[in-house]
Amino acid sequence: MKKCFLIFVGLFCLTSAFASGELSSKDKKTTLKCTGLYYANSMIPQGTLELDKIVYSIAAKKFLTSYLINQGMKEDLINSELNKSVDELYGKPYDVKKTEECNKYIYKLIPSSKKEIDKLVRSGIY
């Protein structure tokens, strides 16, 4: 009986941790990397990248920055990490593969993200 109780408590704690919606350290790091990629993509000149991809990148960066702040990350830390990403990626061509990987990752991690990013794109407020 005691063993069943401990298993139940363990499962409850594990379920509660996932249900709280908090990001793991790995998820925060990957989300920051993707946000930095979107930010760098948004700085690619319009003549070399389609406008819809630039607009999407701006909207995704805005959505993810707000999301990370809501997850408890400090804005200064987010900005610092985004600047590192931009320093690393600025001037490089649009990376379709990395961008698609980020899209898939973010859509899976944050279920409403695709809808919310698309809403920002359509609103023109990014």
SEMIKE-94797 format. One record per residue: x negated, y negated, z negated of N, C-alpha, C in turn; residue in one letter; residue number from 1. Coordinates in nm, 3 decimals, decimal comma, padded with zeros to 5 digits. Example, Ala and Ser with C-alpha at 12.3 -4.5 7.8 and 13.67 -1.06 7.14 Angstrom:
BEGIN
-01,319 / 00,569 / -00,780 / -01,230 / 00,450 / -00,780 / -01,320 / 00,330 / -00,780 / A / 1 $
-01,285 / 00,225 / -00,708 / -01,367 / 00,106 / -00,714 / -01,290 / -00,003 / -00,787 / S / 2 $
//
This chain:
BEGIN
-00,083 / 00,119 / 00,000 / 00,000 / 00,000 / 00,000 / -00,087 / -00,125 / 00,000 / M / 1 $
-00,191 / -00,122 / -00,082 / -00,280 / -00,237 / -00,090 / -00,348 / -00,261 / 00,046 / K / 2 $
-00,384 / -00,151 / 00,113 / -00,448 / -00,160 / 00,244 / -00,353 / -00,223 / 00,346 / K / 3 $
-00,227 / -00,183 / 00,345 / -00,127 / -00,241 / 00,437 / -00,111 / -00,390 / 00,411 / C / 4 $
-00,109 / -00,426 / 00,284 / -00,095 / -00,567 / 00,249 / -00,212 / -00,648 / 00,302 / F / 5 $
-00,334 / -00,598 / 00,286 / -00,453 / -00,668 / 00,334 / -00,452 / -00,681 / 00,486 / L / 6 $
-00,408 / -00,577 / 00,555 / -00,399 / -00,583 / 00,701 / -00,297 / -00,688 / 00,742 / I / 7 $
-00,182 / -00,689 / 00,673 / -00,079 / -00,788 / 00,704 / -00,130 / -00,930 / 00,681 / F / 8 $
-00,197 / -00,954 / 00,572 / -00,250 / -01,088 / 00,541 / -00,355 / -01,127 / 00,646 / V / 9 $
-00,439 / -01,032 / 00,683 / -00,541 / -01,060 / 00,785 / -00,479 / -01,096 / 00,919 / G / 10 $
-00,380 / -01,021 / 00,961 / -00,311 / -01,051 / 01,087 / -00,239 / -01,185 / 01,080 / L / 11 $
-00,179 / -01,214 / 00,967 / -00,108 / -01,341 / 00,951 / -00,205 / -01,458 / 00,963 / F / 12 $
-00,319 / -01,448 / 00,897 / -00,419 / -01,556 / 00,904 / -00,472 / -01,573 / 01,046 / C / 13 $
-00,499 / -01,462 / 01,114 / -00,548 / -01,467 / 01,250 / -00,445 / -01,530 / 01,343 / L / 14 $
-00,320 / -01,489 / 01,329 / -00,212 / -01,544 / 01,411 / -00,194 / -01,692 / 01,382 / T / 15 $
-00,200 / -01,730 / 01,257 / -00,184 / -01,871 / 01,219 / -00,293 / -01,957 / 01,279 / S / 16 $
-00,414 / -01,906 / 01,283 / -00,526 / -01,982 / 01,340 / -00,503 / -02,009 / 01,488 / A / 17 $
-00,454 / -01,910 / 01,561 / -00,429 / -01,929 / 01,704 / -00,305 / -02,014 / 01,728 / F / 18 $
-00,206 / -02,000 / 01,642 / -00,081 / -02,074 / 01,661 / -00,098 / -02,223 / 01,632 / A / 19 $
-00,198 / -02,260 / 01,556 / -00,216 / -02,400 / 01,519 / -00,256 / -02,484 / 01,639 / S / 20 $
-00,306 / -02,420 / 01,744 / -00,339 / -02,493 / 01,865 / -00,474 / -02,561 / 01,860 / G / 21 $
-00,552 / -02,536 / 01,759 / -00,683 / -02,598 / 01,750 / -00,780 / -02,528 / 01,844 / E / 22 $
-00,866 / -02,608 / 01,904 / -00,965 / -02,554 / 01,997 / -01,084 / -02,498 / 01,923 / L / 23 $
-01,137 / -02,390 / 01,974 / -01,261 / -02,337 / 01,920 / -01,375 / -02,429 / 01,963 / S / 24 $
-01,488 / -02,412 / 01,903 / -01,607 / -02,492 / 01,939 / -01,643 / -02,470 / 02,086 / S / 25 $
-01,634 / -02,346 / 02,131 / -01,665 / -02,313 / 02,270 / -01,566 / -02,382 / 02,365 / K / 26 $
-01,437 / -02,379 / 02,329 / -01,336 / -02,444 / 02,413 / -01,357 / -02,596 / 02,418 / D / 27 $
-01,392 / -02,655 / 02,306 / -01,419 / -02,799 / 02,305 / -01,536 / -02,834 / 02,395 / K / 28 $
-01,642 / -02,753 / 02,386 / -01,761 / -02,778 / 02,467 / -01,729 / -02,765 / 02,616 / K / 29 $
-01,656 / -02,660 / 02,653 / -01,621 / -02,639 / 02,793 / -01,525 / -02,747 / 02,842 / T / 30 $
-01,431 / -02,786 / 02,760 / -01,337 / -02,892 / 02,797 / -01,412 / -03,024 / 02,817 / T / 31 $
-01,508 / -03,052 / 02,732 / -01,591 / -03,173 / 02,749 / -01,669 / -03,168 / 02,880 / L / 32 $
-01,725 / -03,051 / 02,913 / -01,799 / -03,036 / 03,039 / -01,707 / -03,062 / 03,158 / K / 33 $
-01,588 / -03,006 / 03,153 / -01,493 / -03,026 / 03,263 / -01,450 / -03,173 / 03,271 / C / 34 $
-01,429 / -03,235 / 03,156 / -01,392 / -03,376 / 03,155 / -01,503 / -03,460 / 03,218 / T / 35 $
-01,627 / -03,426 / 03,187 / -01,741 / -03,496 / 03,246 / -01,749 / -03,474 / 03,397 / G / 36 $
-01,718 / -03,354 / 03,441 / -01,716 / -03,326 / 03,585 / -01,609 / -03,409 / 03,654 / L / 37 $
-01,490 / -03,414 / 03,596 / -01,382 / -03,495 / 03,654 / -01,423 / -03,643 / 03,658 / Y / 38 $
-01,487 / -03,688 / 03,552 / -01,531 / -03,828 / 03,544 / -01,633 / -03,858 / 03,654 / Y / 39 $
-01,730 / -03,770 / 03,670 / -01,831 / -03,789 / 03,776 / -01,765 / -03,783 / 03,914 / A / 40 $
-01,669 / -03,691 / 03,933 / -01,598 / -03,682 / 04,060 / -01,524 / -03,812 / 04,091 / N / 41 $
-01,473 / -03,876 / 03,987 / -01,396 / -03,999 / 04,009 / -01,484 / -04,114 / 04,056 / S / 42 $
-01,614 / -04,100 / 04,043 / -01,707 / -04,205 / 04,084 / -01,766 / -04,183 / 04,222 / M / 43 $
-01,727 / -04,075 / 04,287 / -01,774 / -04,049 / 04,423 / -01,706 / -04,148 / 04,515 / I / 44 $
-01,780 / -04,217 / 04,600 / -01,719 / -04,317 / 04,689 / -01,607 / -04,260 / 04,775 / P / 45 $
-01,503 / -04,339 / 04,791 / -01,385 / -04,295 / 04,866 / -01,419 / -04,251 / 05,008 / Q / 46 $
-01,516 / -04,311 / 05,071 / -01,551 / -04,273 / 05,207 / -01,609 / -04,133 / 05,219 / G / 47 $
-01,658 / -04,077 / 05,107 / -01,717 / -03,944 / 05,110 / -01,630 / -03,837 / 05,045 / T / 48 $
-01,522 / -03,880 / 04,982 / -01,430 / -03,786 / 04,916 / -01,288 / -03,837 / 04,933 / L / 49 $
-01,196 / -03,746 / 04,959 / -01,057 / -03,785 / 04,980 / -01,002 / -03,856 / 04,857 / E / 50 $
-00,920 / -03,956 / 04,882 / -00,862 / -04,038 / 04,775 / -00,782 / -03,953 / 04,677 / L / 51 $
-00,708 / -03,854 / 04,723 / -00,628 / -03,773 / 04,631 / -00,714 / -03,697 / 04,531 / D / 52 $
-00,834 / -03,656 / 04,570 / -00,924 / -03,587 / 04,476 / -00,982 / -03,685 / 04,374 / K / 53 $
-01,008 / -03,807 / 04,418 / -01,058 / -03,909 / 04,326 / -00,950 / -03,944 / 04,224 / I / 54 $
-00,828 / -03,965 / 04,271 / -00,716 / -03,999 / 04,183 / -00,690 / -03,885 / 04,085 / V / 55 $
-00,692 / -03,761 / 04,134 / -00,671 / -03,646 / 04,046 / -00,780 / -03,642 / 03,938 / Y / 56 $
-00,903 / -03,668 / 03,977 / -01,014 / -03,665 / 03,882 / -00,998 / -03,771 / 03,774 / S / 57 $
-00,954 / -03,890 / 03,813 / -00,931 / -03,997 / 03,716 / -00,820 / -03,956 / 03,618 / I / 58 $
-00,712 / -03,901 / 03,671 / -00,600 / -03,860 / 03,586 / -00,640 / -03,746 / 03,492 / A / 59 $
-00,715 / -03,648 / 03,544 / -00,758 / -03,535 / 03,461 / -00,852 / -03,583 / 03,350 / A / 60 $
-00,941 / -03,673 / 03,383 / -01,032 / -03,728 / 03,282 / -00,953 / -03,799 / 03,173 / K / 61 $
-00,855 / -03,879 / 03,212 / -00,773 / -03,952 / 03,115 / -00,695 / -03,855 / 03,026 / K / 62 $
-00,630 / -03,757 / 03,088 / -00,552 / -03,660 / 03,012 / -00,640 / -03,584 / 02,912 / F / 63 $
-00,754 / -03,534 / 02,960 / -00,840 / -03,453 / 02,874 / -00,905 / -03,535 / 02,763 / L / 64 $
-00,939 / -03,658 / 02,792 / -00,996 / -03,744 / 02,687 / -00,893 / -03,763 / 02,575 / T / 65 $
-00,771 / -03,793 / 02,611 / -00,664 / -03,809 / 02,511 / -00,641 / -03,678 / 02,436 / S / 66 $
-00,642 / -03,569 / 02,509 / -00,621 / -03,438 / 02,447 / -00,730 / -03,409 / 02,343 / Y / 67 $
-00,854 / -03,433 / 02,379 / -00,964 / -03,407 / 02,286 / -00,956 / -03,496 / 02,162 / L / 68 $
-00,917 / -03,621 / 02,181 / -00,899 / -03,710 / 02,066 / -00,788 / -03,656 / 01,976 / I / 69 $
-00,679 / -03,611 / 02,036 / -00,569 / -03,552 / 01,958 / -00,611 / -03,424 / 01,887 / N / 70 $
-00,713 / -03,357 / 01,939 / -00,765 / -03,236 / 01,876 / -00,865 / -03,268 / 01,764 / Q / 71 $
-00,886 / -03,397 / 01,740 / -00,971 / -03,437 / 01,628 / -01,113 / -03,476 / 01,664 / G / 72 $
-01,146 / -03,477 / 01,791 / -01,282 / -03,517 / 01,829 / -01,294 / -03,668 / 01,821 / M / 73 $
-01,408 / -03,714 / 01,780 / -01,435 / -03,857 / 01,771 / -01,455 / -03,914 / 01,910 / K / 74 $
-01,396 / -04,030 / 01,934 / -01,404 / -04,093 / 02,066 / -01,548 / -04,124 / 02,104 / E / 75 $
-01,630 / -04,164 / 02,006 / -01,771 / -04,193 / 02,034 / -01,845 / -04,069 / 02,084 / D / 76 $
-01,816 / -03,954 / 02,025 / -01,879 / -03,829 / 02,068 / -01,834 / -03,794 / 02,210 / L / 77 $
-01,706 / -03,809 / 02,236 / -01,653 / -03,779 / 02,371 / -01,722 / -03,868 / 02,474 / I / 78 $
-01,727 / -03,998 / 02,446 / -01,789 / -04,092 / 02,540 / -01,936 / -04,061 / 02,562 / N / 79 $
-02,005 / -04,026 / 02,455 / -02,147 / -03,992 / 02,466 / -02,167 / -03,870 / 02,555 / S / 80 $
-02,085 / -03,767 / 02,536 / -02,096 / -03,645 / 02,617 / -02,057 / -03,670 / 02,762 / E / 81 $
-01,956 / -03,754 / 02,783 / -01,915 / -03,787 / 02,920 / -02,026 / -03,863 / 02,991 / L / 82 $
-02,091 / -03,953 / 02,920 / -02,202 / -04,027 / 02,981 / -02,317 / -03,934 / 03,020 / N / 83 $
-02,343 / -03,834 / 02,937 / -02,447 / -03,735 / 02,971 / -02,410 / -03,659 / 03,099 / K / 84 $
-02,284 / -03,620 / 03,109 / -02,238 / -03,549 / 03,228 / -02,251 / -03,635 / 03,353 / S / 85 $
-02,209 / -03,761 / 03,340 / -02,216 / -03,851 / 03,455 / -02,362 / -03,875 / 03,495 / V / 86 $
-02,449 / -03,892 / 03,396 / -02,592 / -03,909 / 03,427 / -02,647 / -03,789 / 03,504 / D / 87 $
-02,601 / -03,670 / 03,467 / -02,648 / -03,547 / 03,531 / -02,588 / -03,530 / 03,670 / E / 88 $
-02,462 / -03,567 / 03,688 / -02,390 / -03,536 / 03,812 / -02,378 / -03,653 / 03,910 / L / 89 $
-02,402 / -03,774 / 03,864 / -02,382 / -03,892 / 03,950 / -02,470 / -03,883 / 04,076 / Y / 90 $
-02,410 / -03,909 / 04,189 / -02,483 / -03,905 / 04,315 / -02,483 / -03,770 / 04,384 / G / 91 $
-02,436 / -03,669 / 04,312 / -02,428 / -03,535 / 04,371 / -02,294 / -03,520 / 04,441 / K / 92 $
-02,289 / -03,436 / 04,544 / -02,162 / -03,418 / 04,617 / -02,057 / -03,349 / 04,530 / P / 93 $
-01,933 / -03,365 / 04,571 / -01,819 / -03,300 / 04,507 / -01,840 / -03,149 / 04,510 / Y / 94 $
-01,832 / -03,086 / 04,395 / -01,853 / -02,941 / 04,385 / -01,717 / -02,873 / 04,376 / D / 95 $
-01,672 / -02,821 / 04,488 / -01,539 / -02,758 / 04,495 / -01,529 / -02,642 / 04,397 / V / 96 $
-01,632 / -02,558 / 04,394 / -01,627 / -02,438 / 04,310 / -01,617 / -02,475 / 04,161 / K / 97 $
-01,703 / -02,564 / 04,115 / -01,699 / -02,604 / 03,974 / -01,568 / -02,672 / 03,938 / K / 98 $
-01,518 / -02,754 / 04,030 / -01,393 / -02,825 / 04,003 / -01,277 / -02,725 / 03,994 / T / 99 $
-01,272 / -02,629 / 04,084 / -01,166 / -02,527 / 04,079 / -01,177 / -02,442 / 03,952 / E / 100 $
-01,300 / -02,410 / 03,911 / -01,319 / -02,334 / 03,787 / -01,267 / -02,414 / 03,668 / E / 101 $
-01,295 / -02,543 / 03,667 / -01,244 / -02,628 / 03,558 / -01,093 / -02,636 / 03,562 / C / 102 $
-01,036 / -02,653 / 03,680 / -00,890 / -02,657 / 03,691 / -00,828 / -02,531 / 03,631 / N / 103 $
-00,877 / -02,415 / 03,671 / -00,824 / -02,288 / 03,620 / -00,840 / -02,277 / 03,469 / K / 104 $
-00,957 / -02,316 / 03,420 / -00,985 / -02,307 / 03,277 / -00,891 / -02,397 / 03,198 / Y / 105 $
-00,878 / -02,522 / 03,242 / -00,795 / -02,619 / 03,170 / -00,648 / -02,578 / 03,177 / I / 106 $
-00,601 / -02,535 / 03,292 / -00,461 / -02,494 / 03,306 / -00,429 / -02,377 / 03,214 / Y / 107 $
-00,524 / -02,287 / 03,197 / -00,503 / -02,172 / 03,109 / -00,511 / -02,214 / 02,961 / K / 108 $
-00,605 / -02,299 / 02,930 / -00,627 / -02,341 / 02,791 / -00,512 / -02,428 / 02,740 / L / 109 $
-00,466 / -02,520 / 02,824 / -00,362 / -02,615 / 02,784 / -00,243 / -02,594 / 02,879 / I / 110 $
-00,146 / -02,516 / 02,836 / -00,036 / -02,477 / 02,925 / 00,034 / -02,591 / 03,000 / P / 111 $
00,052 / -02,705 / 02,939 / 00,123 / -02,814 / 03,006 / 00,031 / -02,907 / 03,085 / S / 112 $
-00,097 / -02,875 / 03,090 / -00,194 / -02,968 / 03,148 / -00,170 / -02,998 / 03,296 / S / 113 $
-00,140 / -02,898 / 03,375 / -00,118 / -02,922 / 03,518 / -00,003 / -03,019 / 03,539 / K / 114 $
00,107 / -02,996 / 03,468 / 00,224 / -03,082 / 03,479 / 00,191 / -03,225 / 03,434 / K / 115 $
00,120 / -03,237 / 03,324 / 00,088 / -03,370 / 03,269 / -00,010 / -03,447 / 03,359 / E / 116 $
-00,108 / -03,377 / 03,413 / -00,204 / -03,443 / 03,503 / -00,132 / -03,486 / 03,631 / I / 117 $
-00,050 / -03,397 / 03,685 / 00,027 / -03,432 / 03,805 / 00,118 / -03,552 / 03,780 / D / 118 $
00,175 / -03,557 / 03,660 / 00,262 / -03,671 / 03,624 / 00,181 / -03,801 / 03,625 / K / 119 $
00,060 / -03,797 / 03,571 / -00,027 / -03,915 / 03,572 / -00,062 / -03,955 / 03,715 / L / 120 $
-00,092 / -03,858 / 03,799 / -00,125 / -03,886 / 03,939 / -00,009 / -03,956 / 04,007 / V / 121 $
00,111 / -03,903 / 03,990 / 00,230 / -03,961 / 04,054 / 00,266 / -04,098 / 03,999 / R / 122 $
00,236 / -04,121 / 03,871 / 00,274 / -04,247 / 03,808 / 00,190 / -04,365 / 03,857 / S / 123 $
00,069 / -04,332 / 03,902 / -00,022 / -04,440 / 03,943 / -00,089 / -04,507 / 03,824 / G / 124 $
-00,062 / -04,459 / 03,704 / -00,123 / -04,515 / 03,583 / -00,230 / -04,417 / 03,535 / I / 125 $
-00,349 / -04,445 / 03,568 / -00,458 / -04,358 / 03,526 / -00,573 / -04,443 / 03,486 / Y / 126 $
//
